[in-house]
Amino acid sequence: MPYDIKKNGPENKPWCVYDDKGKNRGCSTSRELAISHMRALYHAHAGGKFTKKE
């Protein structure tokens, strides 16, 4: 499932991640955070597991 980042969100979170159907998967305050968000979505989609940082 491809994701895309667009700068079209609200002023406080302008960087948004969209899936291939055009659904907004969340917005971030910076492009760097949006890229991290997109990477997490790819990881989860591939069946990856997340661990808690202590």
N, C-alpha and C positions, 0 to 999 in steps of 0.2 A: 504494500500500500504506500504509494508515494505521498510525501507531505511537501508543502510549500510554505514559505514565509513571506508575508506581505506587510508593508507598513501602512495599515489602514484602520487601526484600532483607535480607541479613544485617546485623548491627549495624555492621560496618565499611564497608559499601556498600549503604545502604538504598534508594537511588533506582534503580529498574530500568526499562528500556525494553522494551516488548513489541510484537510485530507483530500483525497482525489475526487471526492464527491462535492467539494466546496464547503464542507461543514467546518466551522470554526472550532478548533480543538483547544483554544486558549490563547491569551495575549500576555505579553511580557513588557517590562519597562525598558529593556534593551535588546538589541539584535543578538548579543551574546547569550542572553538568557533564553531567547526564543530558539536559538540553535540547540542549546542544552535540552530544552523541552522537546524539540523535534527528535533529537537523538534518543531521549527516553521513550518516546512513542515508538520509534523503530525497534528499540530493544524489547519493549513489552510485546509488540506485535510478533516478534520473532520467538517469543516464548521465554525471554530472559527473565531472571529473577532479580529483585532489588533487595539489598541488605541495608540495615540501619547503620548509620554512622554514629559512632559513640564518641 
